[in-house]
Amino acid sequence: MKGKDITSYLKDRGFLIPNAEIYGGLAKSWDLGPLGVELKRNLKNLWWKYFITTSPYNVGCNSLIITHPRVLAASGHQKNFHDWLVECKTCQKRYRLDNLINEEEFAFFLQEEKKENYLVQAKCSRCQKNNFSSPRKFNLLLTTNLEITESKESLVYLRPETCQGIFTNFATIQRTMHCKLPFGIGQIGKSFRNEITLRHGIFRTREFEQMELEFFCPLDESEKWWNYWTEKAWNFLQKITNNPANIKQVELKPDELPHYAKKTLDLYFNYHFGWGELCSNSYRGNYDLSQHSEFSQRKLSLGGIIPEVIEVSFGVERQMLAVLEDAYKEESTEKSAHPREILKLYPLLSPYFAAIIPLSKKKLHTVTYQLYCDLLKKVDFNLAYETTDKIGESYRRQDAIGTYYCLTFDFDSEKDQAVTVRQRDTRKQERIPISSVIEHLNQEYKKYWKIFLN
């Protein structure tokens, strides 16, 4: 599915909503609709359980978005966090330089920082002219003021990454939780970057969420833990996607590394626009703790040493887009000329694990809706309620949003006290007693958790 089509599909189905749409919207900015917010919550829950609560090594934290300027001075972001911007002189469209020239040319540019002769072959996508400004640095940090009057003293930043809050809280977390090396601290939260260009729906936005783990270990164990967490991240991605050909690992060359990293392996997904990074695994050495120790004049060592750091960092929105594109399928059916649209999401990611459907919305609504309300209080997952007089249409709608099971209450249900359970991917149906529905669905849900965590 192409980019425009997938965005329209997700908007029409209730996953995405253009931000402030009634006022014309903010360019390429998206809110999450009812289905998008449930998918996102499920994804974050999976990540947290996989990396934090089922790990004997890791704990969590939640640091503020508003960031002290000294934090980003110590981390190197004030000095190093920028992209190279060029502008079409004809139509004023802005570009990141690395999006206009190839990787080799850009790497050479970064070494030489020559301002001219890098855009000879490039053309503006809007006006098709070759009339660009010289490249200049564009600061990616977003700022705000804490005081009524604007002044340098009241200037603070919106964090560009969640990990710095982990580093500044390292000593306190270690002390209060009695952590011993090796151990990790995880965090899920929002970050902000003043991106030059916003592209491909929710893939690149100014406001986004990250799922990050910073793992602290002795120097002589760093290689072991680098391999352990890199494999763990790769396995996580494999578990929630269907097609192995759509994911790959890319190790960065020395001249491509961020200023803080000794080694980085990125995980990529083959989106509708091509390969894009969705996870970065970085060996950060002891750069961050050393910098914050120096700038704050506080001891950030443990047992006389400053630990090494292995980082796993997933972009939440990028991961969401990846699993949605990976899950979308069209299947031909004998009963319809139109293909059946289906989101074959991993069951634990589905916005609704099951839907309750009366065969007749007029004659069976009351009793079916009561069953739905009763189940809501007794299951561990989200349920949907669907009403229609055409059961095939209900199945299609639920398939199109990824619902894993459909339970149909029909005209025989009041007699035999049973419902028909239909599975999304195989369309297999079976009749089960209403008294067994709760146990059956909860067992299925727990089964997939067990599979996921093994």
N, C-alpha and C positions, 0 to 999 in steps of 0.2 A: 504494500500500500504506500502511495506517495505521501510526501509531507503534508500537503494541503488536505488530502483525503483523510489521513489519520487524525489531524487536528479537528477537522469538521466532524468526524465520527465521534471523537471523544467529547466534543462540545454537544452534539446532538443527543448523546447517550447519558449525559449528566456527570461526566468526569471533570470537564473543564468549563470555566465561565470567564469570558473576558472581563478583566478588572474594570470597575466603574463604567460598565457598558452603557448605562442609561445616560451618562454624561459624555459619551463618545470614547471612553476608555483611555487607558494609558497604553502607549504603543508596545505591542508584544508583551503584555503583562497579563498574567492569568491567576484567577482564583480557582479554588477547587470546589466542585459541586458535590452533592451527596455521595456519589459513587467514588469520586476521586479522593475524598477525605477518608473514606473507609479503606480503600486500597492503600493509601499512604500510611494510615495507622497500622494496618496489618503488616506492611513491609517493615516499618520501624520496630514493631513487636518481634517479628522474626529475627531481625538483625540483633536486637538487644538480647534476646534469649540465646541466640547462637554464639555471640561474642562475649557477653557479659555474665548473665545470671547462671548459665550452665558451665562457665569456666571457673576452675578453682583458683585462678590467679587474679581475676579482674573485679573491680568495683566501678561505680558510676559517679558522675557529678553533673551539675548544671550551672554553668557560669553565665554572667550577664552578657547581653549583646553590646551594651555601651561599654567602651573600652578606654582605659586610661592611656593617654598619649605615650607615656614612658614604656608601656608594654610593647607597643609597636615600634618604638625606637630601639628597644632591646632586641626584638625579634628580627629586625632588619627590614620590616615592611615599609617604614617611612622612606628608606633609602632605595629599596630594590623592587617595590611592588608597583610596576608600571607595564604598560604595553606601548608599542610603537604605533602611532596614529598617522594616517595620511588622509587627505581630503581632496575630493575632485573639485578643481577650481571652476569647472563649468556648471555643475549642479549642486555642489556642496555636500554630496553624500560622503559619509565618513567610513573608513575601513581600518581594520587592523592590518599592519604591513604583512604579517605572516599569512594572512588570507589572500594576498595578492601575488606573492612570489613563492617559489618552491622552497622546500626545507633546506636544501644546500645553500641557496642564495641567502636565506634568512640567517642561517648559522654563520655564514661568512660576514653578513652585515653586523651581527652582534659582536663579532670579534673586531671588526674594523670601525663600525659605527660611521660609515661614510653616508652622507646625506643624499648624494646624487646617484644617478645611473642605475637605480634599482627597479624602476618602474617603466622601462622602455617598452616591454611587451604587454604590460597590463592595460586593461580597459575597464572603465566604469560600467557596472552592470545596469545602471539606470540610464545613462546617456550615451554609452558606448564610445566615450572619448578617452584619449590618453593625455590627460591634463591634470596631473596630480601635484600636490604640494610636497615639499621635502618632509621626510619622516620626523616626527617629534614625539617626545615622551608624554604619555598620558597616565596620570596618577589614578590607580584603581581604588583607592581608599575613599569611602564615603564618610563625611563628617557631619556633626551636629553641634549645637550649643546648649549648655546646661543652664545658662543664665538668661535673664530677660534681655540684656544688652549683649550684642555680639562683640566678643573680644578674644584675643589669642588665649587668655587665661581660662576661658570657659569652653574652649574647643576640645571636643572628644571625638572618638571614632566609633562607627558601627563596625563590629569585628569582621575582618575579611575571612576568618577561619575560626573554627571552634576550639582548636587545640591550644591556643595561647592561654585560655582560662584554665586548662588542665595543668599547664606548666607553672603558672603563677600560684595555683593551689596545691602543687605537688607536696610540699613539706607538711602542710596542715593535714591533708588527706592521709599521708603516710603515718603521721603521728597519731591521729585520732582512730584510724583503722588498724594500727599496729602492723602495717604491711612490711613484708620483708622481700628483698629481691629474690627472684623476679616477680613483678606484679604489674598490672595494667590499670589504667583509668579510661573509662569510656564516656562519651557524651554524644547526644543527639540534639541539634539545635540549629537555629538560623544564622546565616552569614550573609554579608552584603559586599558586592563589588561593583564599582562604577564602570561596567562593561562598555566598550566602544560600540559594539554591535550586539544586538539580541537576535538570536537565530533559532530556527527549528523548534517552535513551540516552547515547551518547558525545558529544553536541553540547556539553553544559556539564558539566564535571567539575572537581574540585579539583586534580587532577594531569593535565597534558596536555603535548603537545609542540608546538613552534613551528618553522617553517622561516622564517628571517628573513635579510634582506639589508639592510645599512646601507651606502649608497653616498655617498661623500664627494666634493664638487665645489666649485669656486669659485662665489661668489654670482652672477656674471653668466652662469653656465651652468646655474643651478638649474632654470629653467623647461624648458630642453631635456631635462635628465635626468629631471625629473619626468614629462614626457610619455613619454620612452623607457621607463622602468621601469613606469609605469602600463600602457602598452600591452603590455609584455612579460608582466606578470602576467595581464592579460585574455586574451592569446593562450594562455598556459599553461592557464588554466581551460577555454577553448574546446576545446583539443586533447584533454582527457581526459574530456569530457562529450559526450553524444550530442544532447541537446535544447537548442537555443539559447534557447528560451522559459523555461528553468528557471534562467537566470543573468541578472544585471543589475548595473549600476553605480549607486552612490548617493553623491553628493558631500555631505559634511556641511556644515551651515550654520555660520556663525561661532560662534554660541552653543552648538553641539553638539561643538565641537572639544575633544580632550584638552588638558591644560594645556601640553603640549610642542609642539603642532602648529600650523603656520601654515595648512595645508591638508590635507584628508584625503578620499580617495575609497575607499569600501569596495566590495568585491565580494560579492554576495549570491547564495545558492542557494535555490530554492523547495523546501524540505523538506516532509515530510508534515504538519508543524505550521505551515507558512507560511514566509515569507521569513526567512532567518537569515544573518548575516554569517559569511563564512569566510576573507576576506582583507582586510587594511587596508593601503592605500598612503598613507603620510603624508610630507608635507614638514615635517621637524622643525626646519628652520633650523639655527642653530648652538647651540641651547639646551643639548643634552646635553654637548657638548665644553666649552662655556663654563662650565657648572655644575661639571663635574668638574675643570676647570682651576682654578676659584676655590676649591673645597673642598679640593683636594689640594695646591694651590700648585705644581702641575707644569705645564710648558709643553705644551699640546695643540694647537699650531698647526703649520702647514706653510707654509714660504715667507713667514712673517710674518702669515699669516691663519689664522683658525679656520674650517675648511671648513663648508659647508652639508651637511645630511644628507637624503637621500631614502631612505625605508624601505619595503620590501615585506615584509609579515608574514602568512604563511599559518598557520592552525591545522591541524595534521596530522589529528587525529581528526575535526574538522569536514569536512575535505576527503575523508577516508575515507567518512564517512557520506553525503556528497553524491554521490560516484561510485558508491556501492553503490545508493542510491535511484534515481539516474539510470539505472543499468544494468539494474535489475530489470524483467523483462518476463514476461508470460504469453502463450503462443501456443497456439492450438487446433491439434490434429492429427487427421487422419482415423482413425488407428489407436487412439486412446485417448479416453475420455470426459473425462479429466482434462487440463486445460491443461498445456502444457510450461512449466516455470519455467526462466528463463534469466537469467544475469547477463552482459549484453553490455558487459563491461568493456573498456577499451582494452587490446589484447593485452599490452602491456608492464606493465600493472597486475595481470593475472591471477595469482592465487597459484600456479597451475601453467600453464605455456605449453602443455604437452602431457601426455597420459596414455597409458600403454601398457596394452593390454587383451588378454588371451587370450580367444578365442571360447569355449573350454571351460576352466573353472578346474581340472578334474581331469586332463584329457588333455593340455592345452597349457600348463599352469602353469610347468613347469620350464624349458622352452626360452624362453618369453616373459619369465619373470623374469630369465633370464640376459641376454636382449637389453636389458631395462630397466637392469640393473646395468652393462652395458657402455656404454650411452648416458649414464648419470649422469656418467661421467668425461670425456665428450667434447663436451658441449653447454654453452652459456652461460646456461642458464636452469633453472628448476625443473621436474621431471618427477613425475608421479603414477603409481602402479600400481594398477589396478582389476581385481578378479576377480569374475566372475559367469558364470552359464550363460545369462543373458538379456542380449544385447548392447544391446537397447533401454533396459533399466534402467540399464546402465552409462553410456550416452550421456546419459540424463536426469540422472543424478547429477553428471556432469562439467559439463553445461550449467548446472546449478543453482549451481555454485560458480565458474563463469566460465572453466573450462579452454578454451583456444582450439582446440587440435587433439586428436583422439583417433586413436591408431594401433592397429589391430586385427590381431592375429596369429591367422589362421584355419587350417583344416585343409589349405588349399592352400599355405600359406606355406612349409612345409618343402620342397615340391616346386618351386615357382617362385621361392623366396627373395624374396618380396615381401610387403608389408603394405598394408592399406587405411587411407588417411589421410582423416579426416572433419573438416571445418571447422565450428566452432560455430555461427556466425550463419546461414550459408546451408545447412548440412547437406550440402553438396556432398562427394562422395567420389571419390577417385582411388587407383589402385593404383601404388605405387612400389617399386623394388627396395630390399631391406634395406640393401644397400651404399650407397644414396644417401640414407638417412634422416637421417644426421648433417648432411650438407651441405645437404639440403633444409630442415631445421628451422632450422639456424643462419642460412641465407640469409634465411628468412622473419623470424626474430628481428631480424637486422640491418636488414632492409628497414623494419620498423616504427620502429626507432631513427632511421633516416635521415629518414623521414617526420616523426617527432616533432620532430627538431632543425631541420628546414627551416622 
